[in-house]
Amino acid sequence: MLVLGIDPSTTRIALADDQARTIVAAVANGDKGPARLADIHRHTRLAIRRFVGERSVPRLCFVESPGGHVHPSLWQAVGVVQAAAYLELARLRGAPVVVRTIGPTQWKKLLLGKGSADKDEILEWARAHGFNGSSQDEADAYAIARVGVALVKPI
């Protein structure tokens, strides 16, 4: 089963599937104005469209939810990314797609056995499992996708 992982921020998103294909896309210019959420929605849909291209459309998507104390704008961005992912994947697939959130502590614990795994540990795991991307965000998105597979069908 093809699973998409998304690691969002307030200005960009990293997408990866469980086959280690990844991209990073800008979704907003950092403006805090009212158009920011519309920009995030539009650019997330475009990034998903570009990412999927001619490949199979994922049937399941996990979006990382914020952990700890974060600015409300990140929570807003995550909600908009989740909605955009649902709409675009369903449009591409021609059928509903499951889009869920997963917290960083949860996916890190499932992946490495501890919820406090640091960025270097995630990157090391990702490289050992076929990741060749260039950013930490992409490694996180790949790890999220792989955890999504395990949640659906334990490895």
C-alpha positions as CSV (number, residue, x, y, z in Angstrom):
1,M,0.0,0.0,0.0
2,L,1.4,3.4,-1.0
3,V,1.4,5.8,2.0
4,L,2.2,9.5,1.9
5,G,3.9,11.3,4.8
6,I,3.8,15.1,5.2
7,D,6.0,17.2,7.5
8,P,4.4,20.7,7.4
9,S,5.6,24.0,8.6
10,T,4.2,27.5,8.3
11,T,6.1,28.2,5.1
12,R,6.9,24.8,3.4
13,I,6.1,21.1,3.4
14,A,8.1,18.0,2.9
15,L,6.3,15.1,1.2
16,A,7.5,11.5,1.0
17,D,6.0,8.2,0.3
18,D,7.0,4.9,1.8
19,Q,9.2,4.1,-1.2
20,A,11.6,7.0,-0.2
21,R,10.5,9.4,-3.0
22,T,10.5,12.9,-1.6
23,I,10.1,16.6,-2.4
24,V,10.0,19.9,-0.5
25,A,7.8,22.7,-1.6
26,A,7.2,26.3,-0.5
27,V,3.6,26.8,0.5
28,A,3.6,30.3,1.9
29,N,6.0,33.3,1.9
30,G,5.9,33.9,5.6
31,D,3.3,36.6,5.4
32,K,1.0,36.5,8.4
33,G,-1.8,38.1,6.5
34,P,-5.2,36.6,5.7
35,A,-4.1,35.2,2.4
36,R,-1.5,32.9,4.1
37,L,-3.9,30.0,4.7
38,A,-5.3,30.2,1.1
39,D,-1.7,30.1,-0.2
40,I,-0.8,27.1,2.0
41,H,-3.9,25.3,0.7
42,R,-3.2,26.1,-3.0
43,H,0.5,25.3,-2.9
44,T,-0.1,22.1,-0.9
45,R,-2.4,20.9,-3.6
46,L,0.0,21.8,-6.3
47,A,2.9,20.1,-4.5
48,I,0.8,16.9,-4.1
49,R,-0.2,17.0,-7.8
50,R,3.5,17.4,-8.8
51,F,4.6,14.7,-6.3
52,V,2.1,12.1,-7.5
53,G,2.6,12.9,-11.2
54,E,2.1,9.7,-13.2
55,R,2.6,7.5,-10.1
56,S,-0.1,5.6,-8.2
57,V,-2.0,7.8,-5.9
58,P,-1.5,7.1,-2.2
59,R,-4.5,5.6,-0.4
60,L,-3.4,6.8,3.0
61,C,-1.7,10.0,4.2
62,F,-0.2,10.9,7.6
63,V,0.4,14.6,8.4
64,E,2.7,15.4,11.3
65,S,0.8,17.4,14.0
66,P,2.7,19.9,16.1
67,G,4.3,18.7,19.3
68,G,4.8,20.7,22.5
69,H,4.1,24.4,22.8
70,V,3.9,25.9,19.3
71,H,2.5,29.1,17.8
72,P,-1.2,28.8,16.7
73,S,-0.2,29.6,13.1
74,L,1.4,26.1,12.9
75,W,-1.8,24.4,14.1
76,Q,-3.7,26.4,11.4
77,A,-1.2,25.4,8.8
78,V,-1.4,21.8,9.7
79,G,-5.2,21.9,9.4
80,V,-5.1,23.5,6.0
81,V,-2.4,21.0,4.8
82,Q,-4.6,18.2,6.0
83,A,-7.7,19.5,4.2
84,A,-5.7,20.2,1.0
85,A,-4.2,16.7,1.1
86,Y,-7.6,15.1,1.5
87,L,-9.1,17.1,-1.4
88,E,-6.2,16.7,-3.8
89,L,-5.6,13.0,-3.2
90,A,-9.3,12.2,-3.4
91,R,-9.5,14.2,-6.7
92,L,-6.5,12.4,-8.1
93,R,-7.7,9.0,-7.0
94,G,-11.3,9.5,-7.8
95,A,-12.3,8.2,-4.4
96,P,-11.9,9.2,-0.8
97,V,-8.5,8.9,0.8
98,V,-7.8,8.6,4.5
99,V,-5.8,11.6,5.9
100,R,-4.7,11.4,9.5
101,T,-2.4,13.4,11.8
102,I,0.3,11.8,14.0
103,G,2.3,13.6,16.6
104,P,6.1,13.6,16.5
105,T,6.5,11.7,19.8
106,Q,4.1,9.0,18.6
107,W,5.8,8.3,15.3
108,K,9.3,8.5,16.7
109,K,8.4,6.0,19.4
110,L,6.8,3.6,16.9
111,L,9.9,4.0,14.6
112,L,12.8,3.9,17.0
113,G,11.3,2.9,20.3
114,K,11.6,6.3,21.9
115,G,9.5,9.4,21.4
116,S,12.5,11.7,22.1
117,A,14.6,10.6,19.1
118,D,16.6,13.5,17.7
119,K,17.0,14.7,14.2
120,D,20.3,12.8,13.7
121,E,18.8,9.5,14.8
122,I,15.9,10.0,12.3
123,L,18.2,10.9,9.5
124,E,20.5,7.9,10.3
125,W,17.4,5.6,10.3
126,A,16.1,7.1,7.0
127,R,19.5,6.7,5.3
128,A,19.7,3.1,6.4
129,H,16.3,2.5,4.9
130,G,16.8,3.9,1.4
131,F,16.4,7.6,1.9
132,N,18.6,9.7,-0.4
133,G,16.9,13.1,0.1
134,S,18.6,16.3,1.0
135,S,16.8,17.6,4.0
136,Q,15.8,16.7,7.5
137,D,12.2,17.5,6.7
138,E,12.2,15.0,3.9
139,A,13.7,12.4,6.2
140,D,10.9,13.1,8.7
141,A,8.2,12.8,6.0
142,Y,9.7,9.5,4.9
143,A,9.7,8.2,8.4
144,I,6.1,9.3,8.9
145,A,5.1,7.4,5.7
146,R,6.9,4.3,6.9
147,V,5.2,4.5,10.3
148,G,1.9,4.9,8.5
149,V,2.5,1.6,6.6
150,A,3.3,-0.1,9.9
151,L,0.1,1.2,11.5
152,V,-1.9,-0.3,8.7
153,K,0.0,-3.4,8.1
154,P,2.6,-4.2,10.8
155,I,6.0,-4.9,9.3
